[in-house]
Amino acid sequence: MKMNPLGRTGLRVSELCLGSMTWGTQNSEAEGHAQIDRALDAGVNFIDTAEMYPVNPKSAETQGRTEEVIGSWFARTGRRDDVILATKISGEGYQVVRDGAPISPATIRAAVEGSLKRLRTDHIDLYQLHWPNRGSYMFRQNWTYDPSGQNTARVLADMEDTLGALEREVERGTIRHVGLSNESAWGTAQWLRLAEAGRGPRMASLQNEYSLLCRLYDTDLAELSVHEDVGLLAFSPLAAGLLTGKYQGGAVPPGSRMTYVADLGGRVTKRMPDAVQAYLDIAARHGLDPVQMALAWVAQRPFTASVIFGATSPAQLDLALGAADVTLPDEVLRDIDAAHRAHPMPY
């Protein structure tokens, strides 16, 4: 398993990161524990979660359960030091957590304490802001995104206040490093500038959606990542399962994500099946498994720190872990580039 630097933290994380958002709904506690055991045996040292998990479906009754699954694994095994643990604080608008309150000094302390209790640990290695208070163009909001209503001074003051609260948690020892999620290039640059001005800790990473089908990261954010050492933690690298091919021809396998979210968060469009098929055909032509091809491609991008994947069965987990042994040759990369030009932004 290849290890990559996590920003400028000095930590090195496995190029594959075990996602956890199904633990507590689609997966039981025992299944979550088994996934952690298997992933660590394969060389993974990085687990990502969030206080709002599990999802599919999301509910007030299950919120926080995923962190509890991880916490009970720590308690059972005593292997806290074998894991680089990342979690996230929920932001404005998600009513299940703190009645949808924004991220602020008033909420950060309570959120950190809640996560620590559920995770049964005294520290979080990477504490991430799940989405910006000012809003985000992620999750298909890019089609109508309009930042013109934002007040620049207010946004920057909010960032400065948040960094101050995060600094106090670093000083307490409850969190070690901080990161972003669903952020833009401008936003990330401002967080970095404020850190350089001494307003708080430096953002180590950026967790945004990235896959063969979703390549918003390829330009401005890619440049920022490379120059500023803010690595991408790519989520949904299989495009919510689309790149497995299991939904082709209108199929909806029982228990799959589409049974809970029919449009896969706006990813199901008229152009999507043809785009997926183009990548399935490339994998078949080169004798590759499409899941491993998709994961290996994200891992090989020059700005990727780690690829976050999830699984609901042991077979899915083993298949994904096998991507660590795959290096895509130039001819495959050329075919992928051609498919991207033919099928840009299918959703």
N, C-alpha and C positions, 0 to 999 in steps of 0.2 A: 504494500500500500504506500503510494507516494505521499509525502508530507510537504505541506506548503506553509509559508509564513502567514500568520494572521496579522496583517498590517505591520505596524512597528512595535507590537507588543512583546516580541521575543518568543511567543508561543508558536508552535507548529501544529497544524491541524491536518487530519487525513483528507485527501482529495475527495473522498466520499463522506458525507455527513448523514447520520441516521435521523430522518425526520420522524415525528411522533404524533402527528395530529389526529390519527385514528385511534390512539390508545384511550379507551374509556367509552367508545361508541362501537365502531366496527371491530375493534380488537379488545379482548379482555386484558386484565392485569397480567395474567399468566402469559398470554401471548406477547404482550409488550416486553415482559422480562425475557422471554425466549429470544425476541428480536435483538435486545441489547446484548445478550450473551453471544449470539451468533455473530453480530456485527463486530464486537470486540475481538472475537476469535479470528476474524478475517483482517484485523489490523485497523479498524475504525477506532478513532479516539475522540470523536466529536459527535455530540447529540444536540439537536435543536428542538426547542419547544416554545411555548408561549402560555401566559396566564389564561388566555381565552380558550385554549384547547381543552377538549377535542372539538372537532367539527364533523360535518356530515352525519347527522345534523348538529348545528349549534343550539344550545339551550342553557337556560339558567340552572337547570338541575344538574347538568354535567360539567359546567364550567369549572376549570381547575383540576379536573380528574386526571388529565394527562401528566401534569406535574406530580400528582400524587402517585401515579404508577412509577415514575422515575424515582421518586423519593422512597417508595417501598423497596425498589431494587437496590438502592444504596444501603438501606437498612438491612436488607437480607444478606447482601454480599460483602459489605464493607469496602467496596471498590471505588469510592468517590474519587480517589486520586488517579484512577485510570481513565477518567473522563474529563474532557474539556466541555463544560456545560454552558449552553447558550439558552436564554429565554428572553421574552419580550414583554414590555408593558403595553397594554392596550390604550388606544387614544380616543379622541373625541368621537362620539356618535355611536359607539357600541354599547347599547343600553344595559346589556347583561352585566357589565363590569363597571362598578362605581357610577351607575346611572348615566353612562356616556360622558363622563367628565373628561376634559382634555388632560394631556400630560402636563404636569406642573409641579412645582416644589411641594404643593399641598397633597398631591397624589403619589409622587414617587416613593416617599418613605413607606407609605402603607402598602403600595404594590410590591416593593422589594420584600417587606416583611411577610406578606402573604405568600409570595413565591418561595422564600426560604423555608417557611413552615411546611408547605406542601412538598417541597423537594427534599426535606429533611437534611439540609446542609447549612453550613454557616457562611457560604459565599457562592456567588455566581461568577463564572469566568468571563462571560460576555453578556452584557445586559443591553438589549436592543430596544429602540423606539419603534413600535410596530408600524406606525404611519405618522406623518407629520400633522401637527395641529391645524396647519393652514390648508390641508387637503393634499391630494396626490392624483397624478394622472394614471396610476397603475390600475389594474383590474378593469381594463377596457374603458376607463374614463378618459383616455388620451384623445378619443374622437371628439369630445366636447370640452376638453380642458381649457379653462380661461383664467389665468392668474391675475388679470387686470384689476380685480376687486381687492387684491391683497394690499395691506398697508405695510410698506417695507419696514418702517421704524418699529411697528408693533411686532412684526415677525421676528426681527433681529433681537428685540428686547425679550421676547418669549424664549428664543433660543438661548440667550445669555442666562436667563433665570433657570432654565432647565439644566444647562451645563453646571451651574452653581450647585443645584440640588444633587446632580450626579457626582460632582466632586466630593460633596459631603459623604455620600455613600462609599466612595473609594477610600476616603479617609477613615471611615468606620470599619472598612474591611469587608463590607457585605457584597460589593461588586469589585471586580479587578479591572475590567476593561469595558468599553462601551462601543456600540455600533448602531447603525441605522437600518431601516427597512422601508421599502416603497418610497424612496427619496429620489429627488431630481439632481442633476449636475449642479445647478445653482445652489440648491439647498445644502448639498454635501459640502460644496466649497465654502459656504458661510459657516457651517459647523467647524470646519478645519481652521478657518481664519480666526474665529473666536477662540479656539483652543490655543492657537499660536499667540494670541494676545493675552493669554493667561487666564481666560474665563472658565476653564474647566478641562476635563480630559479630552484627549484626541480620539475621534471616531476611527475605529480600527477596520471596519468592514461595512459593506452595504448589501443587505439581503433584498434582492429584487427578483422578479420573475424573469427567467431566461431559458429559452429552449430553441430548438430548430424552428419552431413556429412563432416564437415571440422574441424578437431581436431588437427591442427598443434600446438595449444597452450598448449596441455596437459602435456608437459614434462618440458623443460628448462624454458619456459616463465611462466608456472604455478608456478614453484619453485621460480623464481624471484618475481613474484607478491606477493606471500605469505610472503616471507622474507623481501621484501622491501616496502610493502604497496603501490604498484602500481597496482590499480585495473583494470581489463579488462572491457572495454566498448565494448561489443560484437556487431559487425554489421553483417548483413545478417544471423540472427539466424534461419530464415526459409529457408536458402539456396536459396535466390532469388525466393522464392515461391514454390520451389520443394517439400518441406515438407508439404505443404497444400494438396498435392495429385492432384492438378488441372491439372497438365501436364501429368499424367499417361496415358498410352495407346496412346501417341503421340498427345494428345489434346493440342490445343493452344487457350485458351479462348480469344475472342475479347477484345482488350484493355489491355491485360496482358503484363507483361514485355517481354515475349518471342516474342511478335509481333514487338517489337523494337530491341531486341537483341536475335537473333535466338538461339545462343548457350549458352546464359546466362553467358557470360564471361568465357567460357571454362568449365562450369559445366555440360553440356549435353554430356555424354559419354555412351558407351555401358553398363557399369556396374551400372550407376546411377539409372535406374528405379528399379532394383532389391533391391538396398539399400534403396531407398525411400519406396518401398513396405514393407520391413521388419519393418520399423518404423510405417507405417500406420497400419500394422497388430497388432503391440504391442498396439497401441492406441485403436484399435477396441476391442482387447481381454480384455482390462482393463476398457472399457467404458469411455475412454477419448477422447476429441477432439484432433486431431493430431497437430493442431496449438498451442493449449494451452500446450500440452505435450512438444512440442519442445521448447517453450519459457520458461516454468517452469524448464525444465532440465538445460538450460543454466543459469537461475537465481540461481539455487541451487548449481552450481559449486563453490568450495571454494575460487576461485580467482576472481569471477565476482563482479564488482561494479554496473553495470547496463546493461540491455539488450536493444539495440536500434532496434526498429521495425518501419516499415512504413505501411501505409494503403492508398488505393485509394478510399475506400467507407466507409460509416458509419458502415455497417455490419462487414467489415473486422476490423475496429478499435475497435468496441465493443467486438468482439471475442478475439482479442489480449489482450485487457485490462483485460478480464476475467482470463487471466493466473495468475494474481496477487493473485487469490484466490485458486490456485492449488498447492498442495504440493505432489510430487511424492513419493509413498511408496517404500520400499526396493525391493519389488517384481518387480515393474516396472523398477527400476534402474538396477536390475540384468538382465532383458530381454534386456534392452538397451545395457548393456555391452556385452552381447552375440551377439547381432546384429552387434555391432561395430567390434568385432573380426571376424565375418563372412563376413563383407563388409567394410574392412578398406580403407580409402582414395579412394572413388569411382570416384573422379575427381582431 
